[in-house]
Amino acid sequence: MNLYLIRHGESLGNLNGEIQGCKDYPLSELGKRQVESVARYLKNIELNYLYSSDLTRAYDTAKVIGQAKGLTVHKWEKVREVHLGPLQGLSRNEIYEQFPATLKRSILTSGINGTETTDALTKRCQYVIDQLQLAHENDDVGIVSHGGFISILLMYLLTGDQWPTLHRPFQIQNTSITHIEWSKNSNKPLIHYTNRTQHLESLMDDQSQVGFL
């Protein structure tokens, strides 16, 4: 199986500097342009199936990719962003002020009451991988998800249940692509690349010329 993890385009939450979690936001105007760029790039990548988080910013990204690829988008709530409860909708500084524990622990795994626990995230990662391997052993699959969940899923693949105790080094930018492969003779994943954003280079050039940056 070849698995392509795609982060959604920039959302209004991203634009406004808000920590989103599972709070729903639409794509920004820049996000829509990013999505068009990644959809064009993915035309040259084989995909048989396309899944998406059910949150608007991811699903709207997936719909454009699906149109470009001629694929139906299947909503899958298991790949939505980490639920951050009382932190959702706040800026990073507001979170640090109101919840000082986040100064020492990642916002995604702070353990603050009302946020998704690391145990729940571990079970979610295990379920997603198990279901993909059962249903798509010989397929090329795209999943449109979120920066936090993609980075945690990568950590789970590399380190298993101990992922919450380790530093999570991955940067996952808007509409970036991460490619993971499981060969037919091995259950061990091969990570070809993470956070690929070369499809945005021409968009960045266009923005600089018309004053978007």
C-alpha positions in Angstrom: 0.0 0.0 0.0 1.1 3.5 -0.8 -0.4 6.1 1.6 -0.4 9.8 0.9 -1.2 12.0 3.9 -2.3 15.5 2.8 -2.8 18.4 5.1 -5.8 20.7 4.3 -5.2 24.2 2.8 -4.9 27.3 5.0 -8.1 27.9 7.0 -9.5 31.0 8.5 -8.4 29.6 11.8 -4.8 29.4 10.6 -5.1 32.9 9.1 -6.3 34.3 12.4 -3.7 32.5 14.5 -6.3 30.3 16.4 -5.6 26.8 17.6 -8.3 24.9 15.9 -8.5 21.3 17.1 -11.9 20.0 16.1 -13.5 23.4 15.8 -14.8 23.9 12.3 -13.4 26.6 10.0 -13.6 27.1 6.2 -10.6 27.6 3.9 -9.2 31.0 3.5 -8.8 32.5 0.0 -5.1 31.6 0.1 -6.1 28.1 1.3 -8.3 27.7 -1.8 -5.4 28.6 -4.0 -3.2 26.1 -2.2 -5.8 23.4 -2.7 -5.9 24.0 -6.4 -2.1 23.7 -6.6 -2.0 20.5 -4.7 -4.8 19.0 -6.8 -2.9 19.8 -9.9 0.2 18.2 -8.5 -1.6 15.1 -7.4 -2.8 14.5 -11.0 0.5 12.8 -11.6 0.3 10.6 -8.5 -1.6 7.3 -8.7 -4.6 7.2 -6.2 -7.3 4.5 -6.1 -9.1 5.8 -3.0 -9.5 9.1 -1.2 -10.5 9.7 2.4 -10.9 12.9 4.4 -11.5 14.2 7.8 -15.1 15.3 8.2 -14.0 18.9 9.2 -14.8 21.5 6.6 -11.2 22.7 5.9 -10.2 19.1 5.2 -13.3 17.9 3.3 -13.3 21.0 1.0 -9.6 20.3 0.3 -10.4 16.7 -0.5 -13.3 17.5 -2.8 -11.1 19.6 -5.1 -8.5 16.7 -5.2 -11.3 14.2 -5.8 -12.6 16.2 -8.8 -9.1 16.4 -10.2 -8.6 12.7 -9.8 -12.1 11.5 -10.6 -12.4 9.9 -7.1 -15.2 9.9 -4.6 -14.3 11.4 -1.2 -15.1 9.2 1.8 -15.5 11.1 5.0 -13.6 9.4 7.9 -13.9 11.0 11.3 -11.1 8.9 12.7 -8.6 11.1 10.8 -9.9 14.4 12.1 -7.7 16.7 14.1 -6.9 16.2 17.8 -9.8 17.3 20.0 -8.5 20.2 22.1 -11.6 21.0 24.2 -11.2 24.3 26.0 -8.1 25.3 24.0 -10.0 25.4 20.7 -10.4 28.8 19.2 -7.8 30.5 21.4 -4.5 31.9 20.2 -1.3 30.2 21.3 -0.5 33.1 23.7 -4.0 32.9 25.2 -3.6 29.2 25.8 -0.2 29.8 27.5 -1.8 32.4 29.8 -4.9 30.5 30.7 -3.4 27.0 30.8 0.2 27.4 32.0 0.7 23.6 31.8 1.0 24.0 28.0 4.3 25.9 28.5 6.0 22.6 29.4 3.9 20.2 27.4 2.7 20.2 23.8 -0.7 21.7 23.3 -1.7 18.5 21.5 -0.8 16.3 24.4 -1.2 18.6 27.4 -3.6 16.3 29.3 -5.8 19.3 30.2 -9.3 18.2 31.1 -11.6 18.1 28.1 -8.8 17.4 25.6 -8.3 14.2 23.7 -6.0 11.9 25.8 -2.8 10.3 24.5 -4.4 6.9 25.1 -7.4 7.8 22.9 -5.0 9.1 20.2 -2.9 5.9 20.3 -6.1 3.8 19.8 -7.2 6.0 17.0 -3.8 5.7 15.2 -3.8 2.0 15.6 -7.4 1.7 14.3 -6.6 3.8 11.2 -3.5 1.8 10.3 -5.2 -1.5 10.9 -8.2 -0.6 8.8 -6.0 0.7 6.0 -4.0 -2.5 5.9 -7.1 -4.7 6.0 -8.9 -2.8 3.2 -6.2 -1.4 1.0 -3.2 -3.8 1.1 -2.5 -3.4 -2.6 -3.9 0.1 -3.2 -2.8 3.7 -3.4 -4.7 5.7 -0.9 -4.9 9.5 -0.1 -6.1 10.9 3.2 -6.7 14.6 3.7 -6.2 15.3 7.4 -4.6 17.8 9.8 -1.1 18.8 10.9 -1.4 17.6 14.5 -2.9 14.2 13.6 -0.5 13.6 10.7 2.5 14.3 13.0 1.2 12.0 15.7 0.4 9.2 13.2 3.9 9.4 12.0 5.3 9.2 15.5 3.0 6.2 16.2 4.3 4.4 13.1 7.9 4.9 14.1 7.7 4.3 17.9 4.4 2.6 18.7 2.7 3.2 22.0 5.6 5.1 23.4 5.1 8.0 21.0 3.8 10.4 23.7 7.0 10.2 25.7 9.2 11.3 22.7 9.9 14.6 21.0 7.7 15.0 17.9 9.9 16.7 15.3 7.6 16.8 12.3 6.5 20.0 10.6 3.4 19.5 8.5 2.5 22.6 6.4 -0.8 23.4 4.7 -1.4 21.1 1.7 1.9 19.3 2.3 2.1 15.7 1.2 3.7 12.8 3.2 4.3 9.5 1.4 4.4 6.2 3.3 4.7 2.7 1.7 4.1 -0.8 3.0 5.6 -3.4 0.7 3.7 -6.7 0.0 6.3 -8.7 2.0 6.6 -6.5 5.1 4.4 -4.8 7.7 7.1 -2.2 8.3 6.4 1.2 6.8 8.9 3.0 4.5 8.6 6.8 4.7 9.6 8.2 1.3 9.1 11.8 2.3 7.3 14.1 4.7 5.9 17.7 4.3 6.5 18.0 0.5 5.3 21.4 -0.6 7.0 21.9 -4.0 3.6 22.4 -5.6 3.3 25.7 -3.7 6.5 27.2 -5.2 4.7 28.8 -8.2 1.9 30.0 -5.9 4.4 31.7 -3.7 6.0 33.4 -6.7 2.6 34.6 -7.9 1.8 36.0 -4.4 5.0 37.9 -4.2 4.3 39.5 -7.5 0.8 40.6 -6.6 1.5 41.7 -3.0 0.1 38.8 -1.1 3.2 38.4 1.1 
